[in-house]
Amino acid sequence: MKKYLVFIISFAIIYTVFQIASGLILTASYTPDYSSIEGNLSQTLVFGTTSIPLLVVLLTATLAYFLSQKKFRTSKN
């Protein structure tokens, strides 16, 4: 159980750091195209949605962990 907790906590931390870093890079490199908004100057903001929520990723990581433990378990003779 200790190996699982270390795995899932480190996975969640790495996932979060990756999401924040990629968001910072994408935001810093974004250049808006002002030519496409001629005359349409609405003040509405539109944000993107996440395609895979963290809970689904953690459940998938949990399933992968337990399947790998079951598959690669060595028999004690």
C-alpha positions in Angstrom: 0.0 0.0 0.0 2.9 2.3 0.7 4.3 1.9 -2.8 0.9 2.7 -4.2 0.6 5.9 -2.1 4.1 7.1 -3.2 3.2 6.3 -6.8 -0.1 8.1 -6.9 1.1 11.2 -4.9 4.2 11.6 -7.1 2.0 11.0 -10.2 -0.4 13.7 -9.1 2.4 16.2 -8.3 4.1 15.5 -11.7 0.8 15.9 -13.5 0.0 19.2 -11.8 3.5 20.6 -12.5 3.2 19.5 -16.1 -0.2 21.2 -16.5 0.9 24.4 -14.9 4.2 24.5 -17.0 2.4 23.8 -20.2 -0.2 26.4 -19.4 2.5 29.0 -18.7 4.3 28.2 -22.0 1.2 28.2 -24.1 0.0 31.5 -22.5 3.4 33.1 -23.0 3.7 32.1 -26.6 0.1 33.1 -27.6 -0.2 36.0 -30.0 -3.8 37.1 -30.7 -4.9 37.7 -34.3 -6.4 41.2 -34.2 -7.3 41.2 -37.9 -10.1 38.6 -37.3 -12.1 40.8 -34.9 -12.7 43.8 -37.2 -15.7 45.6 -35.7 -16.6 42.9 -33.3 -15.2 44.1 -30.0 -17.3 42.2 -27.4 -16.0 41.9 -23.9 -16.9 38.2 -23.6 -14.1 35.9 -22.5 -14.1 32.3 -23.6 -11.9 29.8 -21.8 -11.1 26.3 -23.0 -12.2 23.2 -21.2 -10.1 20.4 -20.0 -10.4 17.2 -22.0 -9.3 14.8 -19.3 -10.0 15.7 -15.7 -7.5 14.9 -13.0 -9.8 12.3 -11.4 -10.0 10.3 -14.6 -6.2 10.4 -14.9 -5.7 9.3 -11.3 -8.2 6.4 -11.8 -6.3 5.4 -14.9 -3.0 5.6 -13.1 -4.4 3.5 -10.3 -5.7 0.9 -12.7 -2.3 0.8 -14.5 -0.4 0.5 -11.2 -2.5 -2.5 -9.9 -2.4 -4.2 -13.3 1.4 -3.9 -13.5 1.7 -5.2 -9.9 -0.5 -8.2 -10.8 1.3 -8.9 -14.0 4.8 -8.6 -12.8 4.4 -10.1 -9.4 7.1 -12.8 -8.9 6.1 -16.0 -7.3 7.8 -16.7 -3.9 9.1 -20.3 -4.0 
